[in-house]
Amino acid sequence: MLESVFVLFLATALVVVVFSFWRRDPMFLVLGSVLLFGSGMLVLDTQPTGGIEETNGFNVASLGNNDFAIDYNTSYRNAGNDPSLNVLGNVLAWGSVAGFIMALGFLIQSRRGGSYD
């Protein structure tokens, strides 16, 4: 996962959510919640080759007779092996569910003719 894409995706989601609360618009809140849910699912990926890539440098192994194998070592931090990413992904996913519920509340409030103040 590209960290810059994730950060831009998360920043867009947060801007849309803040805008929806400022305007009290349930449709923007649903859009922001979908974007937050998507960013949470990006973090909750547990595939062995998914997640945040870390480079561990070069691994040089001697094969004997002055022959060496050089391997570029990489590992991945994801929700399966990093508890902080697991918590972050769950907070984003369940926060988006809370956003869906609040959007439903905004929608019901506006249909009933009540004021938000």
Secondary structure as a PSIPRED ss2 file (coil, helix, strand):
# PSIPRED VFORMAT (PSIPRED V4.0)

   1 M C   1.000  0.000  0.000
   2 L C   1.000  0.000  0.000
   3 E H   0.000  1.000  0.000
   4 S H   0.000  1.000  0.000
   5 V H   0.000  1.000  0.000
   6 F H   0.000  1.000  0.000
   7 V H   0.000  1.000  0.000
   8 L H   0.000  1.000  0.000
   9 F H   0.000  1.000  0.000
  10 L H   0.000  1.000  0.000
  11 A H   0.000  1.000  0.000
  12 T H   0.000  1.000  0.000
  13 A H   0.000  1.000  0.000
  14 L H   0.000  1.000  0.000
  15 V H   0.000  1.000  0.000
  16 V H   0.000  1.000  0.000
  17 V H   0.000  1.000  0.000
  18 V H   0.000  1.000  0.000
  19 F H   0.000  1.000  0.000
  20 S H   0.000  1.000  0.000
  21 F H   0.000  1.000  0.000
  22 W H   0.000  1.000  0.000
  23 R H   0.000  1.000  0.000
  24 R C   1.000  0.000  0.000
  25 D C   1.000  0.000  0.000
  26 P H   0.000  1.000  0.000
  27 M H   0.000  1.000  0.000
  28 F H   0.000  1.000  0.000
  29 L H   0.000  1.000  0.000
  30 V H   0.000  1.000  0.000
  31 L H   0.000  1.000  0.000
  32 G H   0.000  1.000  0.000
  33 S H   0.000  1.000  0.000
  34 V H   0.000  1.000  0.000
  35 L H   0.000  1.000  0.000
  36 L H   0.000  1.000  0.000
  37 F H   0.000  1.000  0.000
  38 G H   0.000  1.000  0.000
  39 S H   0.000  1.000  0.000
  40 G H   0.000  1.000  0.000
  41 M H   0.000  1.000  0.000
  42 L H   0.000  1.000  0.000
  43 V H   0.000  1.000  0.000
  44 L C   1.000  0.000  0.000
  45 D C   1.000  0.000  0.000
  46 T C   1.000  0.000  0.000
  47 Q C   1.000  0.000  0.000
  48 P C   1.000  0.000  0.000
  49 T C   1.000  0.000  0.000
  50 G C   1.000  0.000  0.000
  51 G C   1.000  0.000  0.000
  52 I E   0.000  0.000  1.000
  53 E E   0.000  0.000  1.000
  54 E E   0.000  0.000  1.000
  55 T E   0.000  0.000  1.000
  56 N E   0.000  0.000  1.000
  57 G E   0.000  0.000  1.000
  58 F E   0.000  0.000  1.000
  59 N E   0.000  0.000  1.000
  60 V E   0.000  0.000  1.000
  61 A E   0.000  0.000  1.000
  62 S E   0.000  0.000  1.000
  63 L E   0.000  0.000  1.000
  64 G E   0.000  0.000  1.000
  65 N C   1.000  0.000  0.000
  66 N C   1.000  0.000  0.000
  67 D E   0.000  0.000  1.000
  68 F E   0.000  0.000  1.000
  69 A E   0.000  0.000  1.000
  70 I E   0.000  0.000  1.000
  71 D E   0.000  0.000  1.000
  72 Y E   0.000  0.000  1.000
  73 N E   0.000  0.000  1.000
  74 T E   0.000  0.000  1.000
  75 S E   0.000  0.000  1.000
  76 Y E   0.000  0.000  1.000
  77 R E   0.000  0.000  1.000
  78 N C   1.000  0.000  0.000
  79 A C   1.000  0.000  0.000
  80 G C   1.000  0.000  0.000
  81 N C   1.000  0.000  0.000
  82 D C   1.000  0.000  0.000
  83 P H   0.000  1.000  0.000
  84 S H   0.000  1.000  0.000
  85 L H   0.000  1.000  0.000
  86 N H   0.000  1.000  0.000
  87 V H   0.000  1.000  0.000
  88 L H   0.000  1.000  0.000
  89 G H   0.000  1.000  0.000
  90 N H   0.000  1.000  0.000
  91 V H   0.000  1.000  0.000
  92 L H   0.000  1.000  0.000
  93 A H   0.000  1.000  0.000
  94 W H   0.000  1.000  0.000
  95 G H   0.000  1.000  0.000
  96 S H   0.000  1.000  0.000
  97 V H   0.000  1.000  0.000
  98 A H   0.000  1.000  0.000
  99 G H   0.000  1.000  0.000
 100 F H   0.000  1.000  0.000
 101 I H   0.000  1.000  0.000
 102 M H   0.000  1.000  0.000
 103 A H   0.000  1.000  0.000
 104 L H   0.000  1.000  0.000
 105 G H   0.000  1.000  0.000
 106 F H   0.000  1.000  0.000
 107 L H   0.000  1.000  0.000
 108 I H   0.000  1.000  0.000
 109 Q H   0.000  1.000  0.000
 110 S H   0.000  1.000  0.000
 111 R H   0.000  1.000  0.000
 112 R H   0.000  1.000  0.000
 113 G C   1.000  0.000  0.000
 114 G C   1.000  0.000  0.000
 115 S C   1.000  0.000  0.000
 116 Y C   1.000  0.000  0.000
 117 D C   1.000  0.000  0.000
